[in-house]
Amino acid sequence: MPIRIMPRDVSTRWNSTYDMLCFAIEYRKAIESMTSERKNDLRQFELEEEEWAIAVELCDMLKVRVCDVTVEH
């Protein structure tokens, strides 16, 4: 996987939460690897399996759906 910077959740950008969640889900193995190593002191940020499932569900809910709209003239 290419090295990337994780997007941040920015309150003034409506889709930033979605972007952050998609990134986290895509890079889950790397995130789990970083948080599981004691020397990184990130164990408090490890997610349980059900928390990952919630992240996937939330990401799906935040996905923008484009609908076909017919406009009458």
Secondary structure, DSSP 8 states (H G I E B T S, - for coil): ----------TTSTTHHHHHHHHHHHTHHHHHHHHH-GGGT-GGG---HHHHHHHHHHHHHHS----------
